[in-house]
Amino acid sequence: MLDYRPRIEVDSVTANQLSTGKVMLQRWAVAVTVVAAVLLALGFNSRLTAIRQMRQDEARLKQAVATEETRQAGLKSYLDYIRSESYVEHWARVDARMAKTGEVAVIPVAPTAGQLGSNSPAPAKVPATILDEWWALFFGEPSTP
């Protein structure tokens, strides 16, 4: 008669090894899956951080564009004013101190210290604008802080 016992022992050892191999394979599969999931989570997190930074940059740039568009509109209106006749007349009368034909330009001259009876003449200070000249003529030198 044939003895099947050693064969059963071999089969049971093989079955144990197979079950142990399956367990090890499952453990490796789980470990690889966990590592892959962690790597994917890290990559996803870095992309979310980059997206958040880009959105902040976008908001900052939109604000800068709005500011510059407002500035551009102001400059365009100033350019239109400079190209107008009213600016040319204002410049001619105020800055260049010109007068139209038939008009007499009045330029106030503030008295200097020599004209007031002082022995040593002091150099006259030239006012910056016409308003300063008229102010100095009527009220004296403007007080400087």
C-alpha positions as CSV (number, residue, x, y, z in Angstrom):
1,M,0.0,0.0,0.0
2,L,1.0,3.5,-0.7
3,D,1.7,5.9,2.0
4,Y,0.1,9.2,1.5
5,R,1.2,10.7,4.8
6,P,4.5,12.3,3.7
7,R,2.7,13.7,0.7
8,I,0.1,15.2,3.0
9,E,2.8,16.7,5.1
10,V,4.5,18.1,2.0
11,D,1.1,19.4,0.9
12,S,0.4,21.0,4.3
13,V,3.9,22.6,4.3
14,T,3.3,23.8,0.8
15,A,-0.1,25.1,1.8
16,N,1.4,26.9,4.8
17,Q,4.1,28.4,2.5
18,L,1.5,29.4,0.0
19,S,-0.7,31.1,2.7
20,T,2.5,32.7,4.1
21,G,3.5,33.9,0.6
22,K,0.0,35.3,0.0
23,V,0.1,37.1,3.3
24,M,3.5,38.6,2.5
25,L,2.3,39.5,-1.0
26,Q,-0.7,41.2,0.5
27,R,1.5,43.1,3.0
28,W,3.8,44.3,0.2
29,A,0.8,45.3,-1.9
30,V,-0.6,47.3,1.0
31,A,2.8,48.9,1.8
32,V,3.2,49.8,-1.9
33,T,-0.3,51.2,-2.0
34,V,0.3,53.3,1.1
35,V,3.5,54.7,-0.2
36,A,1.9,55.5,-3.5
37,A,-1.0,57.2,-1.7
38,V,1.4,59.3,0.4
39,L,3.4,60.4,-2.6
40,L,0.2,61.3,-4.5
41,A,-1.1,63.3,-1.4
42,L,2.2,65.2,-1.2
43,G,2.1,66.0,-4.9
44,F,-1.5,67.1,-4.7
45,N,-0.7,69.3,-1.7
46,S,2.1,71.0,-3.5
47,R,-0.2,71.7,-6.4
48,L,-2.8,73.1,-4.1
49,T,-0.2,75.4,-2.6
50,A,0.9,76.5,-6.0
51,I,-2.7,77.2,-7.1
52,R,-3.3,79.2,-3.9
53,Q,-0.2,81.3,-4.5
54,M,-1.3,81.9,-8.1
55,R,-4.7,83.1,-7.0
56,Q,-3.1,85.5,-4.5
57,D,-0.9,86.8,-7.3
58,E,-3.9,87.1,-9.6
59,A,-5.8,89.2,-7.0
60,R,-2.8,91.4,-6.4
61,L,-2.3,91.9,-10.2
62,K,-5.9,92.7,-10.7
63,Q,-5.7,95.4,-8.1
64,A,-2.6,96.8,-9.7
65,V,-4.2,96.8,-13.2
66,A,-7.3,98.6,-11.7
67,T,-5.0,101.2,-10.2
68,E,-3.1,101.7,-13.4
69,E,-6.3,101.9,-15.4
70,T,-7.5,104.7,-13.1
71,R,-4.1,106.4,-13.5
72,Q,-4.3,106.1,-17.2
73,A,-7.8,107.7,-17.3
74,G,-6.5,110.6,-15.2
75,L,-3.5,111.0,-17.5
76,K,-5.8,111.0,-20.6
77,S,-8.0,113.7,-19.2
78,Y,-4.9,115.7,-18.3
79,L,-3.6,115.3,-21.8
80,D,-7.0,116.5,-23.2
81,Y,-6.7,119.5,-20.9
82,I,-3.2,120.3,-22.0
83,R,-4.3,120.1,-25.6
84,S,-7.1,122.6,-25.0
85,E,-7.1,126.3,-25.5
86,S,-7.9,127.0,-21.9
87,Y,-4.6,125.4,-20.8
88,V,-2.6,127.4,-23.3
89,E,-4.3,130.6,-22.1
90,H,-3.7,129.7,-18.4
91,W,-0.1,128.9,-19.1
92,A,0.4,132.2,-21.0
93,R,-1.2,134.3,-18.4
94,V,0.1,132.6,-15.2
95,D,3.4,131.0,-16.0
96,A,4.7,133.1,-18.9
97,R,3.0,136.3,-17.6
98,M,1.7,137.3,-21.0
99,A,-1.2,139.6,-21.8
100,K,-3.6,139.8,-24.7
101,T,-3.4,142.7,-27.2
102,G,-4.8,145.8,-25.5
103,E,-4.4,144.4,-22.0
104,V,-1.9,145.6,-19.5
105,A,-0.1,143.0,-17.4
106,V,0.3,144.0,-13.8
107,I,3.2,142.3,-12.0
108,P,3.3,143.2,-8.3
109,V,6.7,143.9,-6.9
110,A,7.1,143.6,-3.1
111,P,9.2,146.3,-1.6
112,T,12.7,145.3,-0.5
113,A,14.4,146.2,2.8
114,G,16.3,149.0,1.0
115,Q,13.2,150.6,-0.2
116,L,11.7,150.7,3.3
117,G,14.6,152.9,4.6
118,S,17.1,150.3,5.7
119,N,20.7,151.1,5.1
120,S,21.8,147.7,3.9
121,P,19.8,146.4,1.0
122,A,18.7,142.8,1.3
123,P,18.3,140.7,-1.8
124,A,14.6,140.3,-2.8
125,K,13.2,136.9,-2.5
126,V,11.3,135.9,-5.7
127,P,7.9,134.4,-4.9
128,A,7.2,131.1,-6.6
129,T,3.7,131.9,-7.9
130,I,1.6,134.9,-8.7
131,L,-0.5,134.2,-5.6
132,D,2.6,134.4,-3.5
133,E,3.5,137.7,-5.1
134,W,0.2,139.3,-4.4
135,W,0.2,137.9,-0.9
136,A,3.6,139.4,-0.3
137,L,2.5,142.7,-1.7
138,F,-0.6,143.0,0.6
139,F,0.3,141.1,3.7
140,G,4.1,140.8,3.7
141,E,6.2,137.7,3.3
142,P,4.3,134.5,3.9
143,S,5.2,132.9,7.2
144,T,7.2,129.7,6.7
145,P,7.0,127.0,9.4
